[in-house]
Each structure stands twice: as C-alpha cells, then as structure tokens.
C-alpha cells in the first residue's frame, strides 16, 4: 500500500515538472517571436492610412427609390409611425387566426 502511494506521488511530481518545463518553453518561444516581430516592425515602412469608414445601412439613393416606389403604389395612404410589434405571441396568433378564417367559405 505504501509503495502505491509513493509511486503516485512520484508520478504526480513528474507531471508537475514536465508541465512547468513545457510552460517555460512556450513562454520563451512567445518572447522570442514577439522580439523578432518588434525588430521587423521597426524596420518596416509606415503603414498606409486606414480606408474611410463605410456608412451603415443602404445608400441614400436606394432609400429614395424605394420610397418613391412605395408612394407611387400606395396612392393617398401614408405611413405615420413604424415601430416593432409589442404584443405577446397570443395576440399575433389571434391576428393570424382572424386573417385566415376571414377567407373561409360559409
């Protein structure tokens, strides 16, 4: 029994030593690569300026064309307010049910 415990402790200690050596080697490699990269960056030419930011959303002329098409198709109707639906799923289901049952034959 004592030999099994002793052997387990030796294996555990060996695993700790191997893990620490591996960590030290990785840290050394990271330091060497970063040092070589900083020397390379110092001798390189300055980078080009970043490109100008691209505006978010569709272009203004697309919005104008879509708006004109909606106005031409809509006639005298107009949109007063747009916002996300704030109902629960029950209200949505009820609306769908009323829409579908209004088309049924009697």
Residue frames as qw, qx, qy, qz and C-alpha x, y, z in Angstrom:
[[0.000, 0.884, 0.467, 0.000, 0.00, 0.00, 0.00],
 [0.305, -0.806, 0.100, 0.497, 2.77, 2.43, 0.88],
 [0.424, -0.154, 0.584, 0.675, 4.57, 1.71, -2.38],
 [0.236, 0.629, 0.649, 0.355, 1.44, 2.58, -4.39],
 [0.128, -0.951, -0.223, 0.172, 1.13, 5.94, -2.62],
 [0.421, -0.599, 0.346, 0.587, 4.84, 6.64, -3.10],
 [0.406, 0.152, 0.673, 0.599, 4.62, 5.76, -6.79],
 [0.122, 0.819, 0.536, 0.162, 1.53, 8.01, -7.21],
 [0.240, -0.906, -0.014, 0.349, 3.35, 10.94, -5.59],
 [0.454, -0.337, 0.516, 0.643, 6.39, 10.42, -7.84],
 [0.318, 0.447, 0.678, 0.489, 4.19, 10.37, -10.95],
 [0.040, -0.923, -0.380, 0.036, 2.34, 13.47, -9.72],
 [0.353, -0.764, 0.190, 0.506, 5.62, 15.30, -9.10],
 [0.448, -0.052, 0.629, 0.633, 6.95, 14.26, -12.50],
 [0.221, 0.698, 0.609, 0.304, 3.78, 15.60, -14.16],
 [0.166, -0.942, -0.144, 0.253, 4.26, 18.93, -12.36],
 [0.422, -0.535, 0.412, 0.605, 7.89, 19.20, -13.50],
 [0.387, 0.229, 0.693, 0.564, 7.05, 18.34, -17.13],
 [0.095, 0.850, 0.507, 0.107, 4.16, 20.84, -17.14],
 [0.251, -0.882, 0.036, 0.397, 6.36, 23.62, -15.77],
 [0.436, -0.301, 0.552, 0.644, 9.11, 22.91, -18.30],
 [0.310, 0.499, 0.685, 0.430, 6.57, 22.97, -21.12],
 [0.036, -0.937, -0.338, 0.081, 5.12, 26.28, -19.88],
 [0.350, -0.728, 0.248, 0.534, 8.61, 27.83, -19.64],
 [0.431, -0.007, 0.655, 0.621, 9.48, 26.66, -23.17],
 [0.202, 0.719, 0.602, 0.281, 6.24, 28.11, -24.59],
 [0.177, -0.936, -0.137, 0.271, 6.83, 31.41, -22.77],
 [0.429, -0.491, 0.432, 0.623, 10.35, 31.55, -24.21],
 [0.372, 0.294, 0.691, 0.546, 9.07, 30.93, -27.73],
 [0.058, 0.880, 0.465, 0.075, 6.42, 33.64, -27.38],
 [0.295, -0.843, 0.088, 0.441, 9.03, 36.10, -26.11],
 [0.449, -0.237, 0.571, 0.645, 11.41, 35.25, -28.99],
 [0.292, 0.526, 0.670, 0.434, 8.72, 35.60, -31.65],
 [0.050, -0.943, -0.322, 0.062, 7.47, 38.92, -30.23],
 [0.380, -0.698, 0.254, 0.551, 11.03, 40.28, -30.03],
 [0.406, 0.021, 0.654, 0.638, 11.68, 39.30, -33.64],
 [0.168, 0.725, 0.617, 0.254, 8.37, 40.86, -34.69],
 [0.166, -0.930, -0.142, 0.297, 9.14, 44.16, -32.98],
 [0.385, -0.462, 0.451, 0.659, 12.53, 44.36, -34.73],
 [0.321, 0.313, 0.727, 0.519, 10.81, 43.62, -38.04],
 [0.040, 0.864, 0.501, 0.032, 8.12, 46.26, -37.42],
 [0.286, -0.799, 0.055, 0.526, 10.72, 48.91, -36.56],
 [0.299, -0.307, 0.574, 0.698, 12.47, 48.48, -39.91],
 [0.313, 0.509, 0.754, 0.272, 9.30, 48.30, -41.99],
 [0.031, 0.262, 0.228, 0.937, 7.84, 51.25, -43.87],
 [0.297, 0.144, 0.492, -0.806, 4.92, 53.07, -42.26],
 [0.264, 0.393, 0.879, 0.056, 1.54, 51.55, -42.98],
 [0.045, -0.356, -0.450, -0.818, -0.96, 53.18, -45.29],
 [0.323, -0.060, 0.380, -0.864, -3.77, 55.12, -43.61],
 [0.302, 0.271, 0.899, -0.164, -6.90, 53.09, -42.94],
 [0.014, 0.377, 0.638, 0.671, -9.69, 53.32, -45.50],
 [0.300, -0.197, 0.145, -0.922, -12.51, 55.75, -44.76],
 [0.316, 0.137, 0.849, -0.401, -15.40, 54.25, -42.79],
 [0.153, -0.248, -0.759, -0.582, -18.28, 52.85, -44.79],
 [0.430, -0.163, 0.217, -0.861, -21.64, 54.32, -43.75],
 [0.222, 0.114, 0.944, -0.217, -24.03, 51.83, -42.20],
 [0.492, 0.539, 0.509, -0.457, -27.28, 50.96, -43.95],
 [0.606, 0.496, 0.518, 0.343, -28.34, 51.23, -47.56],
 [0.294, 0.025, 0.176, 0.939, -27.21, 54.14, -49.74],
 [0.207, 0.435, 0.323, -0.815, -29.43, 57.23, -49.76],
 [0.384, 0.263, -0.463, -0.754, -30.35, 56.86, -53.44],
 [0.273, -0.135, -0.945, -0.119, -31.67, 53.34, -52.75],
 [0.003, -0.425, -0.696, 0.579, -33.85, 54.64, -49.92],
 [0.266, 0.411, -0.038, -0.871, -35.15, 57.42, -52.18],
 [0.362, 0.116, -0.735, -0.562, -36.01, 54.93, -54.96],
 [0.214, -0.268, -0.930, 0.133, -37.81, 52.59, -52.58],
 [0.078, 0.450, 0.479, -0.750, -39.72, 55.47, -51.02],
 [0.324, 0.321, -0.299, -0.838, -40.78, 56.73, -54.45],
 [0.342, -0.039, -0.874, -0.343, -41.97, 53.25, -55.46],
 [0.121, -0.377, -0.830, 0.392, -43.99, 52.91, -52.26],
 [0.172, 0.446, 0.209, -0.853, -45.53, 56.35, -52.76],
 [0.346, 0.210, -0.553, -0.728, -46.46, 55.50, -56.34],
 [0.356, -0.152, -0.909, -0.155, -48.08, 52.20, -55.34],
 [0.138, -0.319, -0.754, 0.557, -49.76, 53.46, -52.17],
 [0.048, -0.702, -0.523, -0.481, -51.88, 56.25, -53.53],
 [0.200, -0.756, 0.035, -0.623, -53.23, 58.59, -50.84],
 [0.838, -0.504, -0.192, 0.080, -52.12, 56.39, -47.93],
 [0.254, 0.737, -0.464, 0.420, -49.16, 57.36, -45.86],
 [0.733, -0.196, -0.553, 0.345, -47.08, 55.80, -43.09],
 [0.285, -0.878, 0.018, -0.385, -47.39, 57.76, -39.88],
 [0.400, -0.678, 0.572, -0.232, -45.34, 55.66, -37.46],
 [0.837, 0.200, -0.510, -0.014, -43.23, 52.48, -37.63],
 [0.300, -0.590, 0.651, -0.371, -42.17, 50.50, -34.58],
 [0.252, 0.116, -0.961, -0.017, -41.66, 46.86, -33.64],
 [0.650, -0.421, -0.454, -0.441, -44.73, 44.91, -32.58],
 [0.086, -0.411, 0.657, -0.627, -45.08, 44.90, -28.82],
 [0.820, -0.199, -0.032, -0.536, -47.70, 42.18, -28.46],
 [0.534, -0.335, 0.771, -0.093, -47.33, 38.76, -27.00],
 [0.001, -0.106, 0.906, 0.409, -47.42, 35.65, -29.12],
 [0.233, 0.467, 0.816, -0.249, -51.11, 35.24, -28.23],
 [0.291, 0.728, 0.123, -0.609, -52.05, 38.50, -29.99],
 [0.134, 0.475, -0.671, -0.553, -50.05, 37.51, -33.05],
 [0.097, 0.101, 0.984, 0.109, -51.71, 34.09, -33.17],
 [0.278, 0.605, 0.612, -0.427, -55.15, 35.66, -32.77],
 [0.262, 0.686, -0.184, -0.653, -54.47, 38.06, -35.63],
 [0.083, 0.283, -0.857, -0.423, -53.31, 35.25, -37.88],
 [0.183, 0.304, 0.927, -0.123, -56.37, 33.18, -36.98],
 [0.313, 0.689, 0.357, -0.548, -58.74, 36.05, -37.79],
 [0.203, 0.593, -0.474, -0.618, -56.97, 36.69, -41.09],
 [0.032, 0.134, -0.948, -0.287, -57.14, 33.05, -42.18],
 [0.180, 0.410, 0.869, -0.211, -60.71, 32.42, -41.07],
 [0.296, 0.607, 0.129, -0.726, -61.98, 35.52, -42.84],
 [0.280, 0.415, -0.631, -0.593, -61.28, 33.79, -46.16],
 [0.193, 0.068, 0.978, -0.030, -63.20, 30.61, -45.48],
 [0.353, -0.212, -0.557, -0.721, -66.42, 29.82, -47.32],
 [0.391, -0.069, 0.582, -0.710, -69.65, 29.58, -45.37]]
